[in-house]
Amino acid sequence: MQGDATAFARAVLTIVWSVDGARDRTDQDPYLRAVPYFTPVYAAEVKRRQGTPLDERWRTHRVRMRLTLKQVPVEDDTLIEDTPTRATREFLLTAQGIGEDDWRAAMVRQVAYVFLARPRTGQPWRVSRIGTNND
């Protein structure tokens, strides 16, 4: 899968959006689980970030994220086209936290961008940045 840019981007985006109210303390925790799939520079940046504590309701209701990702064409003219060592994938993301007791958080819809890099063709992809249309 690390050779398929689209599948890899989808998998890593799923990890970083998979908040688990039973074990996560901040919104940073899912990103930390994905660090092995980041470039060294992005991994270092992510490790330096201060996470925002999860809403207490997420922990009380033991919320897990329900996530859907639909790949959409990259429409931002400022993004580079794919090359053998760089790629960008864009997804329409819909996410909602749902508790074990069926409590529901507000639904989130946004566009997520996953920027990928690798040293050379044939090497596994790594995420060099994740962004959204809300950044």
JOMOZI-V612661 format. One record per pair of residues at least 12 apart in sequence whose ideal C-beta (glycine too) atoms are under 7 Angstrom apart, sorted by the first residue. I is the first residue (numbers start at 1). J is the second residue. Records with the same first field share a line. If there is no record, write none. Layout:
I = J, J
This chain:
2 = 124, 125
3 = 124
5 = 87, 89, 116, 125
6 = 71, 89
8 = 116, 125
9 = 89, 114, 116
10 = 69, 91
12 = 34, 37, 114, 127
13 = 69, 91, 112, 114, 130
14 = 67, 69
15 = 30, 33, 34
16 = 30, 31, 34, 130
17 = 30, 65, 67, 93, 95
18 = 30, 65, 67
19 = 63, 65, 97
20 = 64
21 = 54, 58, 59, 61, 62, 63, 64
22 = 62
24 = 54
25 = 53, 54
26 = 51, 52, 53, 54
27 = 51, 52, 54
28 = 49, 51
29 = 51
31 = 46
35 = 47
37 = 126, 127
38 = 126, 127
39 = 117, 126, 127, 128
42 = 127, 128, 129
58 = 97, 105
61 = 99, 100, 101, 103
62 = 99, 100
63 = 97, 98, 99, 105
64 = 98
65 = 95, 97
66 = 95, 96, 98
67 = 95
68 = 94
69 = 91, 93
70 = 91, 92
71 = 89, 91
72 = 90, 91, 92
74 = 88, 90
84 = 121
85 = 117, 118, 119, 120, 121
86 = 116, 117
87 = 116
88 = 113, 115
89 = 114
90 = 111, 113
91 = 112
92 = 111
93 = 110, 112
94 = 107, 109
95 = 108
110 = 132, 133, 134
111 = 132, 133
112 = 130, 132
113 = 131, 132
114 = 127, 130
115 = 127, 128, 129
116 = 128
